[in-house]
Amino acid sequence: MLVFVLVFNAAYFAVAASSRNNELEYQWNLAVYSSKSTDEATYSEFEQPSANIESDDPDIIALAHSIVKGIKNDYEKARAICKWVSENIWYDFDCLEDKTKRGVNSALDTYQSKRGVCVGYSNLTAALLRAIDIPALIAAGHSVRETRTSEDFFDLSESFRKVNHVWTEAYIDGRWVIMDATWASKNVYQNGTYSRKKASSQAFFDMSLRDLSKSHRYSPNYSAAPYPVDEFKVPYGVESIVDYAFWRNARIRGITMPNSVKSIGNAAFGYCTNLKDVTIPDSVSSIGDYAFFRCTSLNSIIIPNSVTKIGKKAFSGCTELKTIHIPASVISIDKNVFIGTPHVTIIGCADSYAQSYAKANSIPFRLDTRSVPSRCR
């Protein structure tokens, strides 16, 4: 059977070319979705107006109340709002096709012009929800557009810092309800003309994670959404945490990687300032440049004995890092790995590269006395 590698968010998955299996995509989305906070402080934050989500504007408030008039429960109110946006906003292909044109982004601008791209649809949906005290956030990631093949979804050349689609989620009855008013809309604004192709679809309100995973993939480093906030478990099957995968995710506190992961890319966790607990499996062989750059809450880390190389400034600026266990397998450590990491002590094996490195760079060194003989062979 022919097997090839597909890019999937912060991961490379080997799958059969003859058929596309959404299970790994689903497991990734489930991991991100499940790690979202549902505490009162988090969802209260998403009841408030914010940049481009003007839920306190009188016109937005009046519109929201007119849409939900007579509806008793929040779930049906959210459905009505998603339906209204999909039916009354036109997708701005003129903006999409000419990147030099000013796109309509804010909720108020989208409402007034009656057109926008996904950001406008999502901001307006969120603003209307917040205007009636339903917490709402903008989720982001990658999607398969109608003009792209499903294979394109996994073969993206851009950095994973960049997203190509956003949608809305509302916190109702103890869960985040997923809706995509952009995809539900069949209205088109093109060449300065508004046209309605057909009725909007209701298939994109309260999308299940399995349905979402057929076309949408969460980006875990999108700072406007509350995930991940605690321990994030990368699903089995991920082979690489690619460059910038969790870049500047200030919410993530812990990361556990399965033993399918073979490498940690450049700046994969850079500026994850609340990241404290990291479990690196024995399958990882390399840690990229700036991998944990300025992870200022990181206190201790154990490098497994499968790793042979630690890249440039991988732990630079980790101001709270006290101990790092480096096994005898490591034979390459860039000289600037610990720049701006003043309190670190290297724990390693006698006569190892790590010991020589510590001496050469005036870093405190302590012999590894843990009961893991294989680390020092």
BAFI-742752 format. One record per residue (C-alpha): x, y, z. Coordinates in steps of 0.02 Angstrom, whole numbers, plus 50000, padded with zeros to 5 digits. Layout:
N
XYZ;...
# end
This chain:
377
500005000050000;500675017249952;500965028050106;501365046550107;501575060250236;500255073750261;500495089550360;499225091550500;499375106950612;500865103550723;501055086150655;501545074650514;500425059650492;500775044450384;499135038650309;498565027850165;498455037350001;496975027149943;495805033950076;495755048250197;495505043750380;494885057950490;495265049050653;496925057850685;496205074650635;494775071250755;495965066350895;496935082550869;495365093350873;494725083651023;496345086851117;496265105551083;494405107151116;494475096951276;495875107551346;494835123351338;494365131151503;492565131051561;492805140351724;491815155851766;493285167751747;493625161651570;491885162651502;491525179051590;492975186251490;492055181651331;490465190751381;491335207551368;491595218651215;493335218051140;494305224150989;493235222050832;491855213650934;490815228950981;489475220151082;489135236251179;488675246251023;486835251751027;486515245650849;487275228550887;486265227151048;484635232050961;484945219850819;485345205450938;483745208051037;482705209350879;483415192850813;483045183050973;481375191251016;480185178051085;481525164551098;481695157851274;483315147851285;485115152351244;485395137751126;483985142951010;484515161151025;486255156350965;485505146450821;484445161450770;485955173050774;487035161350671;485615159650545;485355178450534;487185181950503;487325168450370;485785175050280;486115193750293;487995195350266;488835193050097;490525184750075;491725197850006;492645189249864;493305206049804;494265207449968;494795189149964;495455189649787;496375206249804;497385206549965;497785225049941;495965229649971;495425234050146;494465219650219;492955222350329;493435214850497;492485222350642;490745216950693;490045234450669;490845237150498;490225220250441;488455224150498;488455241350416;489195235750249;488295218850248;489875210350187;491505202950250;492655187850250;492695174750387;493375187050516;491905198650488;490615184750495;491385177850654;491605194550742;489795199550706;489145182650766;490165184150926;489625202250955;487775197950938;487975183451058;488905193851187;487605207651171;486325195751246;487535189251378;488045173151292;489955170851305;490735169151132;492495167551063;493355167550896;494155150550860;495465148950725;496405136350621;496475129250447;495035124050336;494685116450167;493875129850061;492615124549930;493905128849796;495245117549870;495425098749873;495425089550038;497255085150013;497675103850017;497045104050196;498565093950247;499855100750126;500045118750183;501705127250151;501375142150264;501985142950443;500805135550569;500785152450654;499645158050514;497825152850504;496695153350352;495005152850436;494085158150594;492395153550664;491345156650820;491025146550977;489725150551111;489725144451290;487995137151321;487405124751452;489175120351506;489965117651335;490685127251189;489475126251041;490385127150874;489625137250731;490275143550565;489155157050493;490385159850349;490195142350282;488325142550315;488135158050206;487825156250020;487855175049987;489195181849871;489865199549850;490945200149695;491405213649569;490425225949675;488815215849663;487805207049799;487045190449746;486205176149838;486645159049770;485465148649877;484775147350053;485995146950196;486435130150273;486065125450452;487325111250448;488655122650519;487765126750682;488255115950831;489495106050727;490075090050808;491945087950827;491905073650703;491025084350573;492185098850611;493695087550584;493195083950405;493575101850357;494225112150504;495805110150607;496135120050766;497715130150782;498335128250962;499285144650967;497885156650930;497975168451078;496185175051069;495445158151113;495575150251286;496495134351241;497525125451288;497535131651468;498115116751568;498885100151523;498825097751335;499045079951276;499625078451097;498695063751019;499625048050969;500135048350786;500935065550788;502715063350727;503355081150737;502955096650837;503345108150691;504095125550690;503085138350790;501725125650830;501285133251000;502205149850976;501645163251100;500285152451176;500315161051345;498925150151414;499685132951400;500405126351565;500845108351528;501225097851375;501315078951359;501925071251197;501655053151145;503085041751093;502625044250911;503445061550916;505185061350841;505675079750841;505265096450918;505395110350790;506125127750793;505235139350917;503885126050940;503535132351117;504365149351106;503625162451223;502455149951308;502695160051466;501575149351577;502255132651518;502895123551671;502725104851646;503445096451491;503555077851458;504705073451313;504585055151258;506045043551222;505605044051037;506225062051015;507955063550936;508145082350911;507605098550994;507595113250874;508245130950884;507295141951007;506165127051048;505785133151226;506395151051205;505825162251348;504735149251431;504895159151591;503905147251702;504885131551656;505755125251812;506465108151769;506575097251615;507195079751577;507955076751405;507695058451356;509155047651305;508535047051126;509015065351097;510675068551011;510565087250975;509925102751063;509765117750947;510245135950960;509505145551108;508305131151140;508165135951324;508745153951313;507795166151422;507055152451533;507335163051687;506595150651811;507435134951741;508405127051884;508865109551821;509005100951654;509435082451642;510505079251488;510925060951447;512505053951372;511635052251204;511725071151175;513285075151073;512835092451010;512295107651111;512365124951036;513445136951137;511995149151161;510715136751225;510655144251399;510915162851363;509815172451487;509515156851592;510525161651746;510005148451874;510165132351775;511155117251832;511525103351708;511275085951777;512165072851675;513395058551661;515235057851706;516395061151559;514915065451448;514745079151318;513555087951437;514885088551573;516175095551452;514905108251390;514485113751567;516325116251608;516685125751448;515215137451476;515395139651665;513735131351702;513535121551866;513565102751838;512945088451946;513085069751916;511465060951875;511105049152020;509385043751965;509115025051945;509165025451756;510835017551709;510465018351523;510615037351527;512475036151567;513075021751464;
# end
